Amino acid sequence: MTPDLLARLQSARAALQPVALLTRLSDGHQCLWPEDSAPGALAEAAETALRDDAARTVTLDGEAWFVHPQNPPLRLIVVGAVHVAQSLVPMALPLGFAVTVIDPRRAFATEERFTGVTLIGEWPDEAMAALRPDGRTAVVTLTHDPKLDDPALDVALKAPCFYIGALGSRRTHGKRVARLKEMGHGEAAIARIRAPIGLDIEAVTAPEIALSILAEIVAARRGAALARRVPAAEPATA
C-alpha cells in the first residue's frame, strides 16, 4: 500500500466514511472506492461488500480483484439506562454492536448495571453531538422523559442513522411528534422514528421489549421486508 493510499484510508476511517479497498491480485495495484472511480461491475461488488460487511473476490476482464470493505464500527446508542436497556445491551454485543449508553442520571448509568459498554453521563444532546452518529449507527431512546429523549432525537434526525427508535405508546408519540415539529423537523424526517419501538410481537416484559427492538434494528440494517412499516394515522394528542 502506498503512503498516499494509506493516508486516504486513515482519513476515511477518521471521518466514519465507508470505503472499499480494491486490490488487483495480478500486480497488487490498489484503489479506494468510491473516492477512486471503478468500472461498473467492480463498483457494484464494492457496494455489496460494504452493505454485507463481507470481503469478496471478483473477476473483471480476466483480472481478479480482492474487494475489502472498510466500514466504520457498527454502533448502538441507547439513551436511558433503564430496565429495557439492561436487557438490550447484552443482546446487542454478540451481534457486533459497539454500545454506548447515555444517561446523566448517575444512579442509573453505572458499571454494575452495564458491563463492557461505554457509559456517558452528559446530557444527550451534548453526548450525541460528540458521538457523531452516522449511517452505521442505530439510536434508541428509552427514558419516556422529553428532556432526555427529545434532544437525542433532534440530533439523530439530523444524522444519517440507519435506525431511530423511541419507546412509548402511540399517544405518547403523538405528543413527541408535536414537540419535534416545534423544533423544526418536518413530517418526512419524523417518519424515520420507529414508534412504538420494535417489531410487533406483543412484547410485555423488559427482555421481550429489548428482543423486539433488536430484531427491528437487525431487520432495518439488512433491508428486510419485516422492518417496513405501514404509516399509521397520526394519534390524538388530547
Backbone bond lengths (Angstrom), bond angles and torsions (degrees), N, CA, C in turn:
res aa  C-N    CA-C-N  psi(-1)  N-CA   C-N-CA  omega(-1)  CA-C   N-CA-C  phi
1 M - - - 1.463 - - 1.529 109.85 -
2 T 1.319 115.84 131.96 1.462 119.33 -179.35 1.523 110.36 -75.21
3 P 1.346 117.25 155.09 1.467 120.04 177.73 1.528 112.66 -56.67
4 D 1.335 116.78 -37.19 1.462 119.76 -179.96 1.524 111.08 -65.03
5 L 1.330 116.61 -44.65 1.463 119.97 -179.61 1.525 110.53 -65.92
6 L 1.327 117.27 -40.24 1.455 121.02 178.16 1.526 110.75 -61.44
7 A 1.331 116.88 -41.79 1.460 120.98 179.46 1.525 110.79 -64.13
8 R 1.325 116.62 -40.06 1.471 119.69 179.35 1.527 111.27 -68.87
9 L 1.330 116.20 -36.59 1.459 119.71 177.95 1.524 110.47 -66.45
10 Q 1.300 117.62 -42.76 1.465 121.58 178.04 1.525 110.98 -64.63
11 S 1.317 116.72 -37.75 1.464 120.94 177.62 1.517 110.83 -63.96
12 A 1.331 117.27 -42.15 1.465 121.41 178.53 1.526 110.59 -63.58
13 R 1.316 116.98 -41.21 1.464 120.70 178.25 1.523 111.28 -62.52
14 A 1.336 116.30 -43.34 1.464 120.45 -179.64 1.518 111.50 -64.75
15 A 1.336 116.64 -31.88 1.465 121.42 -179.55 1.523 112.28 -88.52
16 L 1.354 117.34 4.81 1.468 122.74 -177.73 1.522 110.83 56.18
17 Q 1.333 115.58 39.41 1.450 122.40 -178.63 1.527 109.96 -101.00
18 P 1.335 119.64 119.22 1.462 120.36 178.50 1.527 111.30 -70.46
19 V 1.304 116.46 130.70 1.462 122.25 177.67 1.523 108.36 -140.37
20 A 1.318 115.34 161.44 1.460 120.60 177.38 1.522 108.67 -119.91
21 L 1.318 116.44 130.69 1.458 122.29 176.61 1.524 107.66 -89.36
22 L 1.331 115.81 118.47 1.465 121.81 -177.15 1.526 108.88 -106.25
23 T 1.334 116.38 123.91 1.460 121.35 -177.87 1.520 109.95 -122.76
24 R 1.350 116.34 121.54 1.461 120.76 174.86 1.525 107.94 -80.19
25 L 1.316 116.04 117.31 1.460 120.17 -169.21 1.520 112.99 -70.93
26 S 1.308 118.13 -22.16 1.465 119.65 -176.85 1.520 112.36 -70.00
27 D 1.338 117.29 -34.63 1.465 119.26 -177.08 1.527 114.34 -134.92
28 G 1.347 117.34 1.69 1.457 120.38 177.37 1.517 114.86 80.80
29 H 1.339 118.02 4.89 1.470 120.19 178.07 1.522 109.66 -60.57
30 Q 1.345 116.77 135.77 1.458 121.22 -177.49 1.526 111.51 -128.06
31 C 1.318 114.63 151.27 1.463 121.40 172.80 1.524 108.22 -147.66
32 L 1.329 115.36 167.39 1.464 121.43 -174.63 1.519 108.80 -120.58
33 W 1.310 116.10 113.79 1.465 121.16 -179.83 1.524 109.56 -96.41
34 P 1.331 121.66 138.96 1.466 127.31 9.19 1.526 114.52 -93.99
35 E 1.331 119.11 6.30 1.467 119.86 178.59 1.519 110.93 -59.85
36 D 1.338 116.51 -41.46 1.460 121.39 177.00 1.525 108.30 -99.71
37 S 1.310 115.99 141.85 1.460 119.55 179.63 1.519 110.18 -69.99
38 A 1.322 115.80 152.85 1.458 121.82 178.06 1.521 108.37 -146.44
39 P 1.337 117.49 148.53 1.464 119.81 177.35 1.519 111.28 -56.33
40 G 1.323 116.46 155.70 1.459 121.69 -173.66 1.512 115.62 -48.76
41 A 1.334 117.26 -50.48 1.464 120.21 -177.41 1.517 111.68 -64.45
42 L 1.336 116.25 -36.87 1.468 119.52 179.91 1.525 110.68 -72.21
43 A 1.327 116.69 -38.49 1.463 120.64 176.61 1.527 110.56 -63.81
44 E 1.330 117.53 -39.88 1.466 121.54 178.06 1.524 110.53 -63.77
45 A 1.336 116.49 -40.78 1.465 120.06 178.32 1.520 110.78 -64.72
46 A 1.338 116.98 -37.95 1.464 120.68 178.21 1.520 110.72 -66.00
47 E 1.318 116.50 -42.98 1.460 120.59 179.30 1.522 111.03 -62.74
48 T 1.334 116.76 -41.36 1.466 121.28 178.56 1.523 111.08 -65.83
49 A 1.329 116.76 -40.92 1.467 120.66 179.82 1.519 110.74 -62.57
50 L 1.344 117.13 -40.61 1.463 120.36 178.37 1.523 110.86 -66.67
51 R 1.324 116.24 -40.96 1.459 119.51 -179.34 1.521 111.85 -65.35
52 D 1.336 116.09 -41.80 1.468 120.37 -175.61 1.525 113.23 -90.52
53 D 1.346 116.85 -6.02 1.465 120.40 -176.93 1.525 111.41 57.41
54 A 1.323 116.54 40.02 1.460 119.90 -176.54 1.526 110.29 -140.12
55 A 1.332 115.92 129.42 1.462 120.56 177.05 1.524 109.60 -71.55
56 R 1.330 115.32 156.94 1.450 119.69 179.98 1.523 109.72 -155.99
57 T 1.319 115.51 161.31 1.466 121.79 174.39 1.520 108.33 -113.51
58 V 1.336 116.54 131.32 1.462 120.98 179.19 1.525 108.15 -127.70
59 T 1.323 115.50 155.30 1.461 121.36 178.66 1.515 109.24 -113.21
60 L 1.327 115.51 128.61 1.459 121.72 -179.19 1.524 108.44 -132.70
61 D 1.340 115.85 119.54 1.469 121.28 -179.21 1.524 111.51 52.66
62 G 1.320 115.61 41.30 1.455 120.80 176.95 1.511 115.06 80.85
63 E 1.345 117.13 -0.94 1.465 121.65 -179.60 1.526 109.74 -107.28
64 A 1.329 116.07 132.96 1.462 121.09 177.60 1.525 109.72 -86.88
65 W 1.319 116.04 133.51 1.469 123.20 177.68 1.515 109.00 -122.03
66 F 1.328 115.83 137.26 1.469 121.20 173.39 1.525 107.47 -98.58
67 V 1.320 115.18 123.68 1.469 122.13 -177.15 1.525 108.38 -106.98
68 H 1.330 116.32 113.23 1.463 121.84 -175.47 1.529 109.59 -115.46
69 P 1.348 118.31 107.78 1.467 120.03 179.94 1.525 111.56 -69.14
70 Q 1.322 115.99 138.55 1.461 122.77 177.84 1.528 107.46 -122.06
71 N 1.315 114.66 78.00 1.461 120.39 -176.49 1.520 111.93 -88.36
72 P 1.342 116.72 149.60 1.466 119.10 169.43 1.529 108.99 -63.81
73 P 1.327 117.94 163.85 1.470 120.08 178.50 1.526 111.57 -58.60
74 L 1.313 116.00 145.19 1.456 121.51 172.73 1.524 106.77 -80.43
75 R 1.349 116.71 119.88 1.458 119.80 -171.79 1.530 112.50 -121.90
76 L 1.316 114.32 148.06 1.457 122.54 171.81 1.518 107.85 -125.36
77 I 1.331 116.03 119.01 1.456 121.37 176.82 1.525 107.89 -105.60
78 V 1.318 115.85 119.64 1.462 122.11 -178.88 1.523 108.76 -109.90
79 V 1.311 116.87 122.40 1.461 121.79 177.55 1.523 107.92 -101.36
80 G 1.319 116.19 110.82 1.452 121.30 -178.50 1.513 112.13 114.67
81 A 1.325 117.24 106.85 1.458 122.47 -179.57 1.531 109.82 -86.12
82 V 1.318 115.67 62.19 1.470 122.41 -173.77 1.532 109.76 -102.32
83 H 1.360 115.74 -176.55 1.468 120.17 -177.04 1.523 112.12 -61.26
84 V 1.324 117.65 -40.95 1.464 119.72 179.18 1.526 109.72 -61.46
85 A 1.330 116.51 -39.90 1.463 120.20 178.86 1.523 110.97 -62.71
86 Q 1.325 117.52 -37.35 1.463 120.49 179.45 1.523 111.85 -62.42
87 S 1.319 117.27 -29.28 1.466 120.59 175.88 1.521 111.41 -85.99
88 L 1.318 116.95 -35.21 1.461 121.53 -176.16 1.523 112.44 -68.74
89 V 1.329 116.79 -43.93 1.465 121.07 -173.40 1.537 112.70 -58.91
90 P 1.342 119.78 -52.21 1.471 117.99 -178.80 1.518 113.52 -66.69
91 M 1.336 118.14 -21.72 1.467 120.35 175.08 1.519 110.75 -74.11
92 A 1.332 117.24 -34.55 1.462 121.44 -174.77 1.521 112.59 -76.58
93 L 1.316 117.43 -31.99 1.466 120.44 -174.52 1.535 113.19 -59.69
94 P 1.349 120.24 -46.89 1.467 119.12 -179.75 1.524 113.21 -66.13
95 L 1.326 117.62 -16.63 1.456 121.09 179.36 1.525 112.05 -86.15
96 G 1.309 116.83 3.64 1.453 120.31 174.09 1.512 115.44 94.47
97 F 1.330 117.96 8.54 1.462 120.54 179.46 1.526 110.60 -83.20
98 A 1.323 115.82 133.55 1.457 121.01 166.75 1.526 105.73 -84.78
99 V 1.319 117.19 114.96 1.467 121.68 -169.98 1.522 111.42 -101.60
100 T 1.327 115.31 134.29 1.462 122.51 173.41 1.518 108.27 -123.92
101 V 1.318 116.21 130.39 1.466 121.93 177.47 1.522 108.02 -110.65
102 I 1.331 115.20 125.58 1.467 121.69 -179.43 1.524 109.47 -110.88
103 D 1.319 116.20 126.24 1.464 119.96 175.15 1.530 108.29 -166.95
104 P 1.336 117.24 116.40 1.462 119.03 179.59 1.520 113.36 -71.84
105 R 1.323 117.11 -9.51 1.460 121.10 178.78 1.532 108.20 -82.28
106 R 1.311 116.49 97.29 1.470 122.10 -170.95 1.530 112.80 -61.06
107 A 1.324 117.56 -26.19 1.467 119.26 -179.91 1.523 111.50 -68.63
108 F 1.335 117.24 -22.87 1.470 121.30 -179.70 1.530 111.15 -91.13
109 A 1.325 116.59 -46.27 1.469 121.39 -174.82 1.521 110.28 -86.73
110 T 1.328 115.64 78.41 1.465 120.73 -179.42 1.524 110.06 -119.04
111 E 1.321 116.03 155.45 1.460 120.89 179.02 1.520 111.40 -66.14
112 E 1.314 116.84 -27.12 1.469 119.56 177.90 1.526 111.04 -65.51
113 R 1.323 116.67 -34.65 1.472 120.84 -179.12 1.524 112.49 -87.89
114 F 1.346 116.63 -24.75 1.470 120.65 -176.94 1.530 108.82 -136.36
115 T 1.311 114.54 103.43 1.459 120.85 -176.99 1.527 110.24 -100.67
116 G 1.324 115.65 137.11 1.459 119.86 173.12 1.509 115.44 80.16
117 V 1.334 117.73 15.51 1.459 120.42 179.30 1.531 109.34 -130.03
118 T 1.327 115.30 167.08 1.459 120.32 177.21 1.518 109.98 -84.96
119 L 1.329 116.55 127.26 1.460 121.64 178.00 1.523 108.78 -109.21
120 I 1.340 116.10 131.42 1.460 121.19 178.85 1.526 108.83 -123.58
121 G 1.322 116.00 123.58 1.455 120.75 -177.25 1.516 113.97 -97.56
122 E 1.325 118.12 16.89 1.453 121.46 179.14 1.529 110.37 -88.08
123 W 1.339 115.80 171.15 1.457 119.35 174.53 1.523 109.05 -68.00
124 P 1.327 117.29 144.47 1.470 120.66 -171.67 1.518 115.46 -55.85
125 D 1.347 118.49 -37.54 1.461 118.25 -178.15 1.531 110.68 -64.89
126 E 1.332 117.12 -41.04 1.463 120.65 178.99 1.529 110.82 -68.00
127 A 1.323 115.52 -43.75 1.463 119.60 -179.15 1.523 111.34 -65.04
128 M 1.323 116.81 -43.55 1.460 120.76 -179.10 1.519 111.14 -64.40
129 A 1.318 117.06 -41.73 1.465 120.31 179.71 1.525 110.80 -61.21
130 A 1.331 116.52 -39.26 1.460 120.45 179.61 1.529 111.76 -70.56
131 L 1.326 116.96 -32.45 1.462 121.10 -178.41 1.528 112.81 -76.77
132 R 1.316 117.37 -21.77 1.465 122.68 178.39 1.529 112.00 50.88
133 P 1.329 118.63 67.83 1.470 120.09 179.34 1.524 111.44 -57.49
134 D 1.331 115.07 139.99 1.457 121.17 -176.75 1.522 109.99 -127.29
135 G 1.341 115.51 -166.04 1.455 119.94 -177.44 1.505 114.74 -70.64
136 R 1.333 117.95 -5.49 1.463 122.38 176.20 1.523 110.85 -107.46
137 T 1.326 116.46 19.38 1.461 121.42 -174.76 1.523 111.20 -116.12
138 A 1.333 115.55 133.88 1.465 122.45 170.20 1.521 107.60 -108.07
139 V 1.333 116.81 136.58 1.464 122.22 179.78 1.517 108.98 -120.43
140 V 1.326 115.56 129.88 1.461 122.00 -178.74 1.521 108.58 -127.98
141 T 1.326 117.85 125.24 1.466 121.20 176.56 1.522 108.99 -109.51
142 L 1.346 115.42 131.46 1.465 120.07 -169.62 1.523 114.32 -130.40
143 T 1.324 119.47 4.41 1.466 118.65 -168.02 1.525 114.42 -83.30
144 H 1.343 118.64 -22.79 1.473 122.23 -171.77 1.529 111.50 69.07
145 D 1.324 117.60 3.93 1.461 121.44 -178.40 1.523 108.75 -107.02
146 P 1.337 118.60 113.03 1.464 120.50 -178.71 1.520 113.54 -56.75
147 K 1.323 116.98 -29.16 1.470 119.39 -179.38 1.526 111.31 -65.83
148 L 1.321 117.44 -23.72 1.457 121.73 -179.86 1.534 111.64 -104.09
149 D 1.323 116.40 -45.31 1.465 119.90 -176.28 1.520 112.98 -70.85
150 D 1.333 117.49 -45.27 1.468 120.45 -173.67 1.531 113.23 -61.34
151 P 1.343 119.07 -45.82 1.469 118.16 178.34 1.527 112.57 -60.95
152 A 1.338 116.67 -35.98 1.464 119.82 178.51 1.523 110.45 -67.65
153 L 1.315 116.67 -42.65 1.465 120.32 178.56 1.525 111.18 -65.31
154 D 1.317 116.56 -35.49 1.457 120.98 178.27 1.529 110.38 -58.37
155 V 1.337 117.07 -45.57 1.464 120.85 178.99 1.523 110.81 -69.84
156 A 1.330 116.79 -42.58 1.472 120.65 -177.77 1.525 111.65 -61.77
157 L 1.327 117.15 -39.15 1.462 120.91 -177.93 1.524 112.03 -70.25
158 K 1.320 117.26 -18.14 1.465 121.03 176.75 1.529 111.67 -91.87
159 A 1.320 116.68 0.15 1.461 122.48 -177.19 1.534 109.37 -116.58
160 P 1.339 117.23 162.66 1.472 120.32 -178.32 1.527 114.06 -86.30
161 C 1.329 118.19 36.74 1.472 121.58 -179.80 1.533 109.81 -53.64
162 F 1.334 116.50 141.07 1.460 118.18 179.17 1.528 111.69 -82.43
163 Y 1.337 116.40 -13.54 1.473 119.78 178.40 1.517 108.99 -150.13
164 I 1.337 115.43 133.36 1.466 121.99 173.43 1.521 106.72 -134.57
165 G 1.323 116.77 121.85 1.457 120.34 -179.33 1.516 111.31 -132.90
166 A 1.328 115.86 147.36 1.468 120.28 -178.35 1.524 109.47 -135.55
167 L 1.331 115.37 128.90 1.455 121.36 178.95 1.524 110.19 -72.56
168 G 1.330 116.55 142.75 1.454 120.25 177.61 1.517 110.95 142.22
169 S 1.314 116.04 158.04 1.461 122.03 179.74 1.525 110.57 -73.15
170 R 1.329 116.36 172.43 1.465 120.63 176.15 1.530 110.45 -61.55
171 R 1.308 115.79 -37.63 1.465 119.89 179.07 1.537 110.34 -64.29
172 T 1.325 115.45 -45.07 1.457 120.31 177.71 1.525 110.71 -61.66
173 H 1.328 115.70 -40.45 1.465 119.36 -178.68 1.532 110.95 -68.59
174 G 1.325 117.19 -33.02 1.457 119.53 177.02 1.521 111.35 -59.39
175 K 1.323 116.79 -41.64 1.460 120.97 177.50 1.524 110.33 -68.57
176 R 1.328 115.46 -36.64 1.469 120.23 178.28 1.527 110.32 -63.49
177 V 1.327 116.41 -42.53 1.462 121.12 179.29 1.520 110.50 -59.03
178 A 1.327 116.42 -43.33 1.466 119.95 -179.99 1.522 111.12 -61.90
179 R 1.322 116.14 -40.71 1.473 119.44 179.71 1.527 111.19 -66.92
180 L 1.339 116.60 -41.63 1.460 119.83 -179.10 1.529 111.20 -66.98
181 K 1.322 116.82 -32.98 1.462 119.81 175.83 1.522 110.08 -65.23
182 E 1.318 116.50 -38.99 1.472 119.92 177.24 1.524 111.20 -64.56
183 M 1.340 116.17 -26.07 1.457 120.87 178.47 1.532 112.05 -82.16
184 G 1.336 116.11 -3.46 1.459 119.99 175.40 1.512 116.20 104.19
185 H 1.327 118.30 5.88 1.459 120.58 -179.75 1.528 110.78 -86.95
186 G 1.325 116.28 136.22 1.454 121.71 178.55 1.512 112.36 -83.64
187 E 1.326 115.79 172.71 1.461 120.63 -176.90 1.524 112.10 -63.09
188 A 1.335 116.68 -38.87 1.467 119.38 -178.75 1.526 110.99 -62.89
189 A 1.316 116.93 -40.70 1.464 120.36 179.09 1.525 110.64 -67.27
190 I 1.327 116.54 -46.86 1.463 120.67 -177.85 1.523 111.25 -63.60
191 A 1.328 116.63 -29.85 1.468 120.60 179.78 1.528 112.01 -65.27
192 R 1.318 117.59 -14.03 1.467 120.44 176.89 1.524 111.57 -70.87
193 I 1.316 117.95 -19.37 1.466 121.29 -177.41 1.520 110.28 -76.25
194 R 1.307 117.51 126.03 1.474 122.12 175.04 1.523 107.45 -84.30
195 A 1.324 115.43 107.48 1.465 120.26 -179.47 1.528 108.77 -151.59
196 P 1.331 118.34 130.04 1.467 126.82 -4.49 1.532 110.53 -58.47
197 I 1.305 115.13 144.31 1.456 121.48 -172.30 1.529 111.54 -71.29
198 G 1.327 116.37 148.43 1.454 121.83 172.73 1.517 114.13 88.98
199 L 1.345 114.72 161.60 1.459 119.84 174.56 1.516 109.90 -67.31
200 D 1.300 116.15 147.99 1.464 120.94 -178.06 1.524 110.13 -79.98
201 I 1.337 116.07 88.82 1.466 121.20 177.83 1.530 110.36 -115.47
202 E 1.347 115.59 18.23 1.473 120.95 -178.55 1.518 110.81 59.96
203 A 1.325 116.49 38.46 1.463 121.07 -178.70 1.524 110.79 -66.49
204 V 1.337 115.84 142.12 1.460 121.73 -179.02 1.528 110.83 -124.61
205 T 1.325 116.70 -52.31 1.461 120.27 -176.72 1.529 110.79 -79.28
206 A 1.338 115.37 164.70 1.460 120.02 179.36 1.535 112.11 -58.62
207 P 1.339 119.48 -45.33 1.466 118.95 177.82 1.526 112.67 -63.20
208 E 1.333 117.42 -37.30 1.461 120.04 178.31 1.530 111.06 -65.27
209 I 1.324 116.39 -42.36 1.470 120.37 178.06 1.522 109.83 -63.13
210 A 1.333 116.60 -43.01 1.465 120.50 178.02 1.525 110.92 -60.17
211 L 1.325 116.52 -41.85 1.465 121.05 178.50 1.525 110.78 -61.69
212 S 1.314 116.73 -43.21 1.471 120.12 -179.26 1.517 111.06 -65.26
213 I 1.332 117.14 -36.46 1.468 121.21 178.89 1.528 110.52 -67.21
214 L 1.318 116.39 -49.51 1.453 119.75 -176.61 1.524 111.06 -65.89
215 A 1.326 116.94 -36.15 1.468 120.05 177.52 1.528 110.39 -62.94
216 E 1.329 116.81 -39.99 1.465 119.47 179.27 1.524 111.04 -69.82
217 I 1.324 117.39 -36.53 1.467 120.83 177.01 1.521 110.38 -60.94
218 V 1.337 116.92 -47.04 1.458 121.01 179.67 1.532 110.40 -63.42
219 A 1.331 116.46 -42.87 1.468 120.25 179.73 1.524 110.89 -62.32
220 A 1.337 116.59 -40.71 1.468 120.12 179.00 1.523 110.58 -66.24
221 R 1.301 116.54 -40.92 1.466 119.91 -179.64 1.509 111.47 -64.63
222 R 1.315 117.20 -38.59 1.455 121.36 -176.49 1.530 112.82 -87.53
223 G 1.321 116.86 -4.37 1.455 120.13 -179.75 1.513 113.34 72.76
224 A 1.329 117.13 27.41 1.462 121.11 -178.41 1.526 111.19 -72.31
225 A 1.331 115.69 145.36 1.459 120.50 179.32 1.520 111.23 -60.20
226 L 1.314 116.25 -27.34 1.461 121.99 -179.32 1.526 111.70 -59.38
227 A 1.323 116.83 -26.12 1.467 120.75 -176.13 1.527 112.81 -84.90
228 R 1.334 117.57 -10.21 1.456 119.78 -177.26 1.524 110.09 -80.76
229 R 1.313 115.70 130.25 1.455 120.69 -177.91 1.524 110.80 -108.86
230 V 1.315 115.27 142.82 1.459 120.81 173.39 1.508 107.37 -82.60
231 P 1.335 119.84 123.95 1.460 120.95 -179.27 1.517 111.49 -56.58
232 A 1.326 115.24 131.74 1.466 121.68 179.46 1.512 109.98 -97.95
233 A 1.327 115.72 157.98 1.453 119.43 175.76 1.512 109.30 -63.50
234 E 1.335 116.38 145.71 1.466 120.25 -177.86 1.518 109.34 -62.90
235 P 1.339 118.04 127.63 1.455 121.52 -177.50 1.525 112.14 -69.38
236 A 1.296 113.96 155.07 1.465 119.61 178.30 1.523 109.77 -69.27
237 T 1.290 116.56 147.29 1.472 120.59 -179.87 1.511 112.11 -112.69
238 A 1.289 117.36 0.21 1.460 120.14 -178.10 1.512 110.71 -74.25
